[in-house]
């Protein structure tokens, strides 16, 4: 479904991605883990068209992405739920969800899909007319995910969905991610909580200094001694 091949990205003179390659298969959860500053967020931003690669190739369902605008990438079927949620704080929950469907134009199915989001996140229905900036952290994360789903993506890019959330809410968010995948949406998940990420993922990539240092089935990575030592605090 998604293929990233030898992608190099610079921020000024700093080489942030140093020939990264990865793939995402249809209907699966793939996760990208690594320390802060190794290029995980930049990888997602490059896939979604927010950052232009210097060299390398990215394709989605056979279509090249590297010269497309973010809007064109969304229309192909990729939605990006960014780190920090990036909601419109002064707009209501409902208005944020409607904006998530902007690329769909006058699609008559938008209202029904908002109801579907409310069914998945009932608290959002109760907060429909509330400004997004007044929601709790967990509610804002649900809204950010719901807004991304309004684009009806085939592939959902999730960047640090558990960031800043209480442990009980983290478990709920990961259960929701697994359920979204069960409904047929492929997911590329960037996450600091490596243990939880590898628990729900089918396949994992470990990133170091702008490159993929290790990859394999998520269950195998979770048992890897080096992964356990660095990311789980276990020997």
N, C-alpha and C positions, 0 to 999 in steps of 0.2 A: 504493500500500500504506500508506504513512505520510504524513500531511500535518500540518505545523506551520504555523500561520497567525497572524501578528501577536502572538506570545506575549511578554508582559512579565512579568518576575520581579524581585522586590525581596528583598534580604537586609537586613532592617531598613529603613533609609532609602536604602540603596544600590540603584540600578537596575542590575541585573546583565544582564538581557536586555531589550533595548529594541526590541521589536516584531520578533522574529526569525521568518522564514518559510523553510521548506524542505520538500522532498518526497523520498521514497525509493520507487523503483519496484521491483516484484517481480523477484527473481532477479539483482539488480545490487549492486555495491559503490559506495556513496556515501561520500565522505570530507569531514570538516569540519576545516579547518586554520586556524591563527591563533596569535598570540603567547600567552604565559602570561597568564591573568587576563582574557581577553576574553569568557568565558562558555561555552566549549566543554563543559566538564564539567557545568555547570549545565544546559545544553541536554539532555544525555543524562539527567541526573537528573530533569528535568521530564518528559521523555517517559515514563520508567519509573515515575513516580508518587511519587518520593522528595521532590520539591519541587512545591509548588502554584503555578501561574501566577496572577498578579493579574488579567490579562486575556488574551484570545486563545483559540484553539481548537487542539486536537490530536486527530486521529482516526487509527485504524488499521483498515484494511479496512472503512471506513465507520462504525466504532464510536467514539463520543467517549471520550476517555481522561481528561480533566482532573479528573473527580470520582471516578475509580477509585483503589483502593488499589494499592500495588505488587504485592500478591499477585494481584489481579484482572488487572492488566496482564500479568503473567507467564502467566496462564491463557489470555489472548487470543492469546498467541504471540510475546511480546517478552521476550527475555532480556538482561540487562545484565551485562557483564563489566567491573567498575569499575576505575578507576585505582588502582594499588597492590595489585591482586589481591584483597585482603580475604578471604583464606582463613581457615579455622578452624585455627590453627597447631598446636593440641594434638590435633587429630583426624587420623586417617590419610588417606592419599590416597583409599582406598575410601570412607571415611565422608564425606569432602567431596563425592565424586561422588554418593553416595546423597542427600545433602542437596540437591544440584542438581535432583533429581527430586521434591522434596517436594510440589510443586504437582500432581503426577500421582497422588498417593494410592497406591492398591494396584495400579496398572497392572502387569500381569504382564510387560510388555515392558522393565521397568527393567533387569533383570539383563543382558538381551541388549544393551541400549544401553550399559551399562558396558563390555561386551566390545567394542562398536564404538569407544568412546572409547579403550580400550586398543590397539585396532588402529591408530587414528590417531596415538596417542602411546605407542609401545611402552615408553618409559622409565617411564611411569606404572604400567604393569603390573608392572615390576620393583620399583617402589617402593610397591606397593599397601598394604602394612602399615606403611609409614614415616610418621611424623608430618609433616604438610604444612610445618610451620615449619622442618624440617631440610633441605628441598629447596633446590637452587640456584635462582637467580633465573629462569633459563630454564625449569626444571622447574615452578616455581611458576606461571609464566605459562601453561604448557601445562595445568596443573591448573585454573587459573581459567577458561580457555577450555573445557576439557572439562566442568567443572561447569556452565557456562552452557548448553552443548549438551545436557546431560541433561534440560533442560526442554523439549527438542524444539521450539526456537523457529522461527518463520517469519522473524523479524527478530532479528538479533544486534547489540546495541550494544556496541562495543568502545572502551574508553577508554584510550589510551596503552599499547597492548600491548608496544611496544618499549622502554618506559621502563627505564633502568638495565641494559639487556642489552648484552653484547659484540656487536660487528659481525657475527660469524658467526652468532650466535643470532638477531639481528634478521632476517637473511635467511631463516633457517629459519622464524621465526614468520610472516613475511609470506607465505612459500610455503604455510604451513598455512592462513592466512586465505584465500588465493586458492582453495585446494582445498575448504575449507568452502563457499565460495560456489558452486563448480562442482557441489557436491552438492545445490544448490537453496536454500540459506539466504541470504536477503538480509542485507546488512551496512551499518550506519552506523558508520564508523570515525573516531574522533577521534585525531589523531596529530601529535606534534611533528616527526617525520621526514617533512616535506612531500614530499620527492622520492620516497621509497619509497611513501608513501600515494597520490600521484597516479599512480605507475607501475602500481599494481594496480587502482585505482578506475576506474569508468566515468564518474563525474560528481563534481565537487568544488564545495565552498563555501569561500570565504575569509571568516573572521569578524574583525571589528574592533569593539571597544567595544560588544559586545552586539548587533550587527547583522550581517547578511550584506552584505559590501562588494563581493563579486565572486563570480560563479558561472559554471559552464560545463562542457563535457566535460573530463574530467581531462587528456586529452592536450593540449588547447588551453591549459588553465591552466598546464601544465608548461612551455609555450613562451612564456607571457606575461612580458614584460620586468620588470614590477613584482614579480610573484611570484618570478621567478628572483633578482631583486636582494634582496628581503627574506627569502626563505625558503631559497634555494639558495646565497646568497653569491656570485651571479654577476651580471655587468653585462649 
